[in-house]
């Protein structure tokens, strides 16, 4: 329990965990493309086919030899002979020679001999067999060439890449319907507290509904993990111990919310010490919200005792638990994306403590403004109303209105 008074800066907490824990990445599984969004590729994907598999038109118009249109104008159009009408999904039957053209629809296959498409807007039909082109086109204009999007035999996606919607589309384009991905790390979630009841229960006086199981479960899913709900536990050593032990047997990482402080009913630190070695690595972090964080290693697996206040629980999850999930997936930590905005008011901070302040973003004529949302860490609405957070560094005693700040989206 003395560790609580040895409050560490955020970077030191992360380093201490990294020093004690070197994870093995999760196993590989094969999933259907429809289930692959957000998953992490375990194996690079090489394109088997060209995309598109043929040169195609991007507009409605006339497939042409670009050279036949050079110098064309409304006063002196290029008159071309129409050979056929090429519709989508149809293979052209005739090759273009000098002075020839074929009608073509958007997406239609370019006929042999053609290297461009003249838009229908810049053409005038003379008769059933002749069209006048009134604007020249350059080679390749209004055309996607075979393999221009994806060239067969090239690496399309690399191992360790988290799949985005566009990646799913690219995989479909080359005919890949199943992919090898890292299994989602299983993350046990336990809410502790005598006053906590399930959301479907009408709270009696002195009781509150469980928020953290659900907000943390959603955060785990967003990070690429699979939440395993361990239920609710009263503030009793035996009850919490049994639940955490069960979580360690079933999961790669365990999160407790509540009971991480030093009150008589706060048993999390005692439980994690018992489940070591090494047990508790950190008890207390120089952070607001989130000071009473517990970081432990039990039976070779990381365990975090997160504060019970909802805003504190999510802030500490993003700082400490999310990187653990990413390491289990084999992901290399990357800088968090951020936006630049002008702070709308002064903010004070205690030196030696890193402050994470929730803000909403406002549009201004010359950019974005960040308006702080002030409220206690027990209020979930401070996050609901926020678009992101700003960080006041531990060596800083505050920020002034008008300063430019980095906003990290939630």
C-alpha positions in Angstrom: 0.0 0.0 0.0 3.0 2.3 0.4 3.3 2.4 -3.4 0.3 4.7 -3.5 2.4 7.5 -2.1 5.2 6.8 -4.7 3.2 8.6 -7.5 4.9 8.1 -10.8 4.7 10.2 -14.0 2.8 8.6 -16.9 5.9 7.8 -19.0 7.5 6.0 -16.0 4.4 3.9 -15.5 4.5 2.8 -19.1 8.2 2.1 -18.9 7.9 0.1 -15.7 5.3 -2.2 -17.2 7.4 -2.6 -20.4 10.4 -3.6 -18.2 8.5 -6.3 -16.5 6.3 -7.6 -19.3 7.3 -8.8 -22.8 4.1 -10.2 -24.4 3.7 -12.8 -27.0 1.4 -11.6 -29.8 -1.9 -13.4 -30.0 -2.5 -16.4 -32.3 -3.6 -16.3 -35.9 -7.1 -17.1 -37.2 -8.8 -16.9 -40.5 -12.0 -14.7 -40.9 -14.3 -13.8 -43.7 -13.9 -10.4 -45.3 -17.2 -9.3 -43.9 -15.8 -9.8 -40.3 -12.4 -8.4 -40.9 -13.0 -4.6 -40.3 -10.7 -3.4 -37.6 -8.8 -6.6 -37.3 -5.0 -6.8 -37.6 -3.5 -8.6 -40.6 -1.2 -11.5 -39.6 0.1 -12.0 -43.1 0.8 -9.7 -46.0 -1.6 -9.9 -48.9 -0.3 -10.0 -52.5 -2.7 -9.1 -55.3 -3.3 -12.1 -57.6 -5.0 -10.0 -60.3 -4.8 -6.6 -62.0 -7.4 -4.1 -60.9 -9.1 -3.2 -63.1 -8.6 -6.3 -65.2 -9.1 -4.3 -68.4 -8.8 -0.7 -69.5 -12.1 1.0 -68.9 -13.9 4.3 -69.5 -14.6 6.7 -66.6 -17.2 8.6 -68.6 -20.0 8.2 -71.2 -18.6 9.1 -74.6 -16.6 7.8 -77.5 -13.5 5.6 -77.3 -10.9 7.1 -79.6 -7.3 7.2 -80.7 -6.3 10.4 -79.1 -4.2 11.4 -82.1 -7.4 11.5 -84.2 -8.8 14.4 -82.0 -5.7 16.6 -81.9 -6.6 20.1 -83.0 -10.4 19.5 -82.8 -12.6 22.4 -82.1 -16.2 23.6 -82.5 -15.2 25.4 -85.7 -13.2 22.5 -87.0 -14.3 19.2 -85.4 -12.8 15.8 -85.9 -15.2 13.6 -87.8 -15.0 9.9 -86.8 -16.7 6.7 -88.0 -18.8 4.9 -85.3 -18.1 1.1 -85.3 -20.2 -0.1 -82.4 -21.9 0.6 -79.1 -19.9 -0.8 -76.1 -22.0 -1.3 -73.0 -20.9 -2.2 -69.5 -20.0 -5.8 -69.2 -19.7 -6.2 -72.9 -16.5 -7.2 -74.8 -15.7 -4.9 -77.8 -15.9 -6.7 -81.1 -14.1 -4.3 -83.3 -10.6 -2.7 -83.2 -10.2 1.0 -83.9 -8.2 2.1 -86.9 -7.4 5.7 -88.0 -10.5 7.7 -88.0 -12.6 5.2 -86.1 -14.5 5.4 -82.8 -17.0 3.4 -80.7 -19.7 4.6 -78.4 -18.9 3.6 -74.8 -20.6 3.8 -71.4 -19.0 4.6 -68.1 -17.2 1.5 -67.0 -17.2 0.0 -70.5 -14.2 -1.9 -71.8 -11.9 0.1 -74.0 -11.7 -1.5 -77.5 -8.3 -2.4 -79.1 -6.6 0.5 -80.7 -8.3 3.1 -78.4 -6.2 5.1 -75.8 -8.7 7.7 -74.6 -12.4 8.6 -74.4 -14.0 11.8 -75.6 -16.8 12.9 -73.3 -20.3 12.8 -74.9 -20.6 16.5 -73.8 -17.9 17.4 -76.4 -19.4 15.5 -79.3 -22.2 16.1 -81.9 -23.8 13.1 -83.7 -23.9 13.7 -87.4 -25.7 10.5 -88.3 -25.9 6.8 -87.2 -22.3 6.2 -88.5 -20.6 9.5 -87.8 -19.8 11.7 -84.8 -18.0 15.1 -84.6 -15.6 15.5 -81.7 -15.2 19.2 -80.8 -12.6 19.0 -78.1 -9.2 17.1 -78.2 -8.3 14.5 -75.6 -4.9 13.4 -74.5 -3.7 9.7 -74.4 -5.1 8.2 -71.2 -7.7 10.9 -70.7 -11.0 9.6 -69.1 -9.6 6.1 -68.9 -8.4 3.8 -66.1 -5.8 1.5 -67.6 -5.5 -2.2 -66.8 -3.7 -2.6 -63.5 -3.6 1.2 -62.8 -5.4 0.7 -59.5 -3.7 -2.5 -58.3 -1.0 -4.4 -60.3 -1.2 -8.1 -60.0 1.8 -9.7 -58.2 2.4 -6.6 -56.0 2.0 -6.4 -52.2 -1.4 -4.9 -51.5 -1.4 -4.8 -47.6 1.4 -5.5 -45.1 1.3 -7.7 -42.0 0.5 -5.8 -38.8 -2.0 -3.4 -40.6 -5.3 -2.7 -39.0 -8.0 -3.1 -41.7 -10.0 0.0 -42.6 -13.1 0.1 -44.9 -10.9 1.0 -47.9 -8.6 -2.0 -47.2 -11.7 -4.3 -47.2 -12.7 -2.9 -50.6 -9.2 -3.5 -52.0 -9.2 -7.1 -50.8 -12.6 -7.6 -52.4 -11.2 -6.1 -55.6 -8.5 -8.8 -55.9 -10.9 -11.6 -55.0 -9.7 -12.2 -51.4 -12.7 -13.2 -49.4 -10.9 -14.6 -46.3 -7.8 -13.2 -44.5 -5.5 -14.3 -41.7 -5.7 -11.9 -38.7 -4.5 -11.8 -35.1 -7.0 -13.1 -32.6 -8.5 -10.3 -30.6 -7.0 -10.2 -27.1 -9.5 -11.3 -24.4 -9.9 -8.5 -21.8 -11.6 -9.3 -18.6 -13.7 -6.5 -17.1 -14.8 -6.4 -13.5 -16.7 -3.6 -11.8 -16.3 -3.5 -8.0 -18.3 -1.7 -5.3 -21.0 -2.5 -2.9 -23.2 0.2 -4.4 -23.0 -1.0 -8.1 -26.0 -2.7 -9.6 -26.7 -3.8 -13.2 -28.1 -1.2 -15.6 -31.5 -3.0 -15.9 -32.0 -2.7 -12.1 -33.8 0.2 -10.6 -31.2 1.5 -8.0 -32.2 1.6 -4.4 -31.2 4.5 -2.2 -27.4 4.6 -2.1 -27.0 2.5 -5.3 -25.8 3.4 -8.8 -26.0 1.6 -12.1 -22.9 0.0 -13.5 -21.4 2.3 -16.2 -17.8 1.2 -16.4 -18.4 -2.4 -17.5 -20.1 -1.1 -20.6 -17.9 2.0 -21.4 -14.8 -0.1 -20.9 -16.2 -3.0 -22.9 -16.8 -0.6 -25.8 -13.3 0.9 -25.4 -11.8 -2.6 -25.6 -13.7 -3.4 -28.8 -12.6 -0.1 -30.3 -9.0 -1.0 -29.5 -9.3 -4.4 -31.2 -9.9 -6.5 -28.1 -12.7 -8.8 -27.1 -14.4 -7.9 -23.8 -15.1 -10.7 -21.3 -17.5 -9.4 -18.7 -16.7 -10.8 -15.3 -19.7 -9.3 -13.6 -19.9 -7.2 -10.5 -18.1 -7.8 -7.2 -18.7 -6.5 -3.7 -15.9 -4.7 -1.9 -14.7 -8.0 -0.2 -11.3 -9.5 -0.6 -12.5 -13.0 -1.3 -15.1 -11.9 -3.9 -12.7 -9.7 -5.8 -9.9 -12.3 -5.6 -12.1 -15.0 -7.0 -13.3 -12.9 -9.9 -9.8 -11.6 -10.8 -8.4 -15.2 -10.6 -11.1 -16.3 -13.0 -10.3 -13.5 -15.3 -6.6 -14.4 -15.3 -7.5 -17.9 -16.3 -9.7 -16.9 -19.2 -8.1 -13.6 -20.5 -4.9 -12.0 -21.7 -5.5 -8.8 -19.7 -7.8 -7.9 -16.8 -9.3 -4.6 -15.9 -10.9 -3.7 -12.5 -12.8 -0.5 -12.0 -13.2 0.8 -8.5 -11.4 -0.1 -5.3 -8.0 1.2 -6.4 -7.7 3.9 -3.7 -6.6 3.4 -0.1 -9.8 3.3 1.9 -10.8 0.5 4.1 -13.1 -0.9 1.4 -10.5 -0.6 -1.4 -9.3 -4.1 -1.7 -7.9 -4.2 -5.3 -4.3 -3.6 -4.3 -4.4 -6.4 -1.7 -5.9 -8.8 -4.2 -3.3 -8.0 -6.9 -0.5 -8.3 -4.4 -1.8 -11.7 -3.4 -2.0 -12.8 -7.1 1.6 -12.0 -7.9 4.5 -12.2 -8.1 5.5 -9.5 -8.8 1.9 -8.3 -8.1 1.5 -4.5 -7.9 4.1 -2.6 -9.9 2.6 0.9 -9.6 0.0 2.4 -7.2 -0.6 6.0 -8.1 0.2 8.1 -11.1 0.8 11.8 -11.5 -2.4 12.3 -13.5 -5.7 14.0 -13.3 -8.1 12.4 -13.6 -6.8 9.0 -12.7 -4.4 9.3 -9.8 -5.2 6.1 -8.0 -4.3 3.8 -10.9 -3.0 0.3 -10.1 -0.7 -1.5 -12.6 0.2 -5.1 -11.8 1.6 -8.2 -13.3 -0.2 -11.4 -12.0 0.6 -14.9 -13.3 2.4 -13.4 -16.2 -0.5 -11.2 -17.3 -1.1 -7.4 -16.9 -3.9 -6.2 -14.6 -5.0 -2.6 -14.2 -7.0 -1.3 -11.3 -8.8 1.7 -12.9 -10.5 4.4 -10.8 -14.2 3.9 -10.4 -15.2 7.3 -11.6 -16.3 6.9 -15.3 -14.2 9.7 -16.8 -11.1 8.6 -14.9 -11.6 5.0 -16.0 -11.7 5.9 -19.7 -8.8 8.3 -19.5 -6.6 5.7 -17.8 -7.8 3.0 -20.1 -6.6 5.0 -23.1 -3.3 5.8 -21.6 -2.4 2.4 -20.2 -4.6 -0.5 -21.2 -5.0 0.4 -24.9 -1.2 0.2 -25.5 -1.2 -3.3 -23.9 -3.9 -4.4 -26.3 -1.9 -3.0 -29.2 1.2 -4.8 -28.1 -0.7 -8.1 -27.8 -1.8 -7.5 -31.4 1.8 -6.9 -32.5 1.1 -3.3 -33.4 3.9 -0.7 -33.2 2.8 2.2 -31.0 2.1 5.2 -33.2 1.6 8.9 -32.3 -2.0 9.7 -31.5 -3.7 11.8 -34.2 -4.5 15.3 -33.1 -6.0 18.6 -34.2 -4.7 22.2 -33.5 -7.2 24.5 -31.9 -7.2 27.8 -30.0 -8.0 27.5 -26.2 -11.0 29.6 -25.2 -10.2 30.2 -21.5 -7.4 30.1 -19.0 -6.7 26.7 -17.4 -4.8 26.2 -14.1 -2.9 23.1 -13.3 -0.7 21.8 -10.4 2.9 21.4 -11.4 4.1 17.8 -11.2 0.8 16.4 -12.5 -0.3 15.7 -16.0 -3.8 17.1 -16.6 -6.2 15.7 -19.3 -8.9 18.2 -19.9 -12.0 17.4 -21.9 -12.9 19.9 -24.6 -15.5 20.5 -27.2 -14.5 21.9 -30.6 -16.0 25.0 -32.0 -15.7 26.3 -35.6 -14.3 29.8 -36.0 -13.5 31.9 -39.1 -9.8 31.3 -38.7 -9.9 27.7 -37.5 -11.0 25.6 -34.5 -11.5 26.6 -30.9 -11.2 24.3 -27.9 -13.7 25.0 -25.2 -12.9 23.2 -21.9 -15.7 21.1 -20.3 -15.1 21.4 -16.6 -16.6 18.8 -14.3 -15.7 16.1 -11.8 -14.3 12.8 -12.9 -17.4 11.0 -11.7 -19.5 12.6 -14.4 -19.8 10.6 -17.6 -21.4 13.5 -19.4 -18.0 15.4 -19.4 -16.9 12.8 -22.0 -20.3 12.6 -23.8 -20.2 16.3 -24.5 -16.5 16.3 -25.4 -14.9 16.0 -28.8 -11.5 15.3 -27.4 -8.9 16.1 -24.7 -6.0 18.4 -24.3 -3.0 17.7 -22.1 -1.4 20.1 -19.7 2.1 18.7 -19.2 3.3 18.0 -15.7 6.0 20.7 -15.8 3.3 23.4 -16.7 1.2 25.3 -14.2 -1.5 26.0 -16.7 -2.5 27.3 -20.2 -3.7 30.8 -21.2 -6.7 31.6 -23.3 -5.7 32.1 -26.9 -2.9 29.6 -26.8 -2.8 27.0 -29.6 -3.3 23.5 -28.2 -3.3 19.9 -29.4 -6.7 18.2 -29.2 -6.7 14.4 -29.2 -10.1 13.2 -30.5 -12.0 10.7 -28.3 
